[in-house]
């Protein structure tokens, strides 16, 4: 199953028990451990940001770009420079999407969730940045496999 890191890790560890010098298993296990480390750092960033409370926020037809700029500055200010946030927007056509939002005493991560809901975007916390992607990409249905002649296999 693609993306099943836990099973892959278990399998590679089993291969190494049988053959401690198996170069392919060593390489794959290193990649898995590296990815786990990056995911852990992303989770750590999310936890740090969740602890930040935005006292007051009032956007009236702000652009997504200006809202994210405000959020970046807020993280820096609220954490006294300890948390530096970078956004990587993978939906440049959304940069001017309007954001109208008024909140008080709201966790940073919840503000991002609200912004995402208003703009059709989702935020994922990575090691060095917060990725901003179209929400529909995450829920896009997988294409049905078809045979070369266009017939659906098994029918």
C-alpha positions as CSV (number, residue, x, y, z in Angstrom):
1,X,0.0,0.0,0.0
2,X,1.6,3.3,-1.1
3,X,2.3,5.7,1.7
4,X,2.1,3.0,4.5
5,X,5.3,4.1,6.3
6,X,4.7,2.0,9.4
7,X,4.4,-1.2,7.4
8,X,7.4,-0.3,5.2
9,X,9.5,0.5,8.3
10,X,8.5,-2.9,9.9
11,X,9.3,-4.7,6.7
12,X,12.7,-3.0,6.3
13,X,13.6,-3.8,9.9
14,X,12.7,-7.4,9.3
15,X,14.9,-7.5,6.2
16,X,17.8,-6.1,8.2
17,X,17.4,-8.8,10.8
18,X,17.8,-11.4,8.1
19,X,20.5,-9.6,6.3
20,X,22.1,-6.7,8.3
21,X,24.2,-5.6,5.3
22,X,21.3,-5.3,2.8
23,X,22.0,-1.9,1.2
24,X,18.5,-1.4,-0.2
25,X,16.9,-2.0,3.1
26,X,19.4,0.3,4.8
27,X,18.7,3.1,2.3
28,X,14.9,2.7,2.5
29,X,15.0,2.7,6.3
30,X,17.1,5.9,6.3
31,X,14.5,7.6,4.0
32,X,11.7,6.4,6.3
33,X,13.4,7.7,9.4
34,X,14.2,11.1,7.7
35,X,10.6,11.5,6.7
36,X,9.4,10.6,10.2
37,X,11.7,13.3,11.5
38,X,10.4,15.9,9.2
39,X,6.8,15.0,10.1
40,X,7.7,15.3,13.8
41,X,9.1,18.7,13.2
42,X,6.0,19.8,11.3
43,X,3.8,18.5,14.2
44,X,6.1,20.4,16.6
45,X,5.5,23.6,14.7
46,X,1.8,23.1,14.7
47,X,1.8,22.5,18.4
48,X,3.8,25.7,19.0
49,X,1.5,27.7,16.8
50,X,-1.6,26.2,18.5
51,X,-0.4,27.7,21.8
52,X,-0.3,31.2,20.3
53,X,-3.6,33.1,20.8
54,X,-4.4,35.9,18.4
55,X,-6.1,38.5,20.7
56,X,-8.0,40.3,18.0
57,X,-8.2,39.9,14.2
58,X,-10.4,41.8,11.8
59,X,-10.0,41.3,8.1
60,X,-12.4,43.1,5.7
61,X,-11.9,42.0,2.1
62,X,-8.2,41.5,2.7
63,X,-6.3,39.4,0.1
64,X,-5.0,36.0,1.1
65,X,-1.5,37.4,0.6
66,X,-2.0,40.2,3.1
67,X,-3.8,37.9,5.6
68,X,-0.9,35.4,5.5
69,X,1.6,38.3,5.9
70,X,-0.3,39.4,9.0
71,X,-0.3,35.9,10.3
72,X,3.5,35.7,9.7
73,X,4.1,38.9,11.7
74,X,1.7,37.8,14.4
75,X,3.6,34.6,15.1
76,X,6.8,36.6,15.3
77,X,5.3,39.2,17.7
78,X,3.3,36.8,19.9
79,X,6.3,34.5,20.4
80,X,8.8,37.3,20.9
81,X,10.7,36.2,17.9
82,X,11.0,32.6,18.9
83,X,8.6,31.2,16.1
84,X,9.3,32.3,12.6
85,X,6.6,31.2,10.1
86,X,7.0,30.9,6.4
87,X,4.1,30.1,4.0
88,X,4.6,28.3,0.7
89,X,1.5,29.0,-1.4
90,X,1.0,26.3,-3.9
91,X,-2.1,28.0,-5.3
92,X,-0.8,31.3,-6.7
93,X,-4.2,32.0,-8.4
94,X,-5.6,32.3,-4.9
95,X,-3.2,35.1,-3.8
96,X,-5.9,37.7,-4.2
97,X,-8.8,35.6,-2.8
98,X,-10.8,37.8,-0.4
99,X,-10.7,37.1,3.3
100,X,-13.3,38.7,5.6
101,X,-13.0,37.5,9.2
102,X,-13.4,38.9,12.6
103,X,-12.2,36.8,15.6
104,X,-11.1,37.4,19.2
105,X,-8.8,35.2,21.4
106,X,-8.4,32.5,18.9
107,X,-5.6,30.0,18.6
108,X,-3.3,30.6,15.6
109,X,-4.0,27.3,14.0
110,X,-7.7,27.8,14.2
111,X,-7.4,31.2,12.4
112,X,-5.5,29.4,9.6
113,X,-8.3,26.8,9.5
114,X,-10.9,29.6,9.1
115,X,-8.9,31.3,6.4
116,X,-8.6,28.0,4.6
117,X,-12.4,27.5,4.8
118,X,-13.0,30.9,3.3
119,X,-10.6,30.5,0.5
120,X,-10.9,26.8,-0.3
121,X,-7.3,26.1,0.9
122,X,-5.7,23.8,3.4
123,X,-2.7,24.3,5.5
124,X,-0.2,21.6,6.3
125,X,2.7,22.0,8.7
126,X,6.1,20.9,7.4
127,X,9.6,21.1,8.8
128,X,10.5,24.6,7.5
129,X,7.2,26.1,6.3
130,X,3.4,25.9,6.3
131,X,2.2,24.7,2.9
132,X,-0.9,26.3,1.5
133,X,-2.7,24.1,-1.1
134,X,-6.1,23.9,-2.7
135,X,-8.3,21.8,-0.4
136,X,-9.8,20.0,-3.3
137,X,-6.5,18.3,-4.1
138,X,-6.6,16.5,-0.9
139,X,-10.1,15.1,-1.5
140,X,-9.8,14.4,-5.2
141,X,-11.1,11.0,-6.1
142,X,-8.7,8.6,-7.6
143,X,-9.2,7.9,-11.3
144,X,-10.7,4.6,-12.3
145,X,-8.1,2.3,-13.9
146,X,-8.9,1.6,-17.6
147,X,-7.6,-0.8,-20.1
148,X,-5.8,0.5,-23.2
149,X,-9.1,0.1,-25.3
150,X,-11.0,2.2,-22.7
151,X,-12.8,-0.7,-21.1
152,X,-12.9,-0.9,-17.3
153,X,-11.0,-3.9,-16.1
154,X,-13.1,-6.6,-14.5
155,X,-16.2,-5.7,-16.5
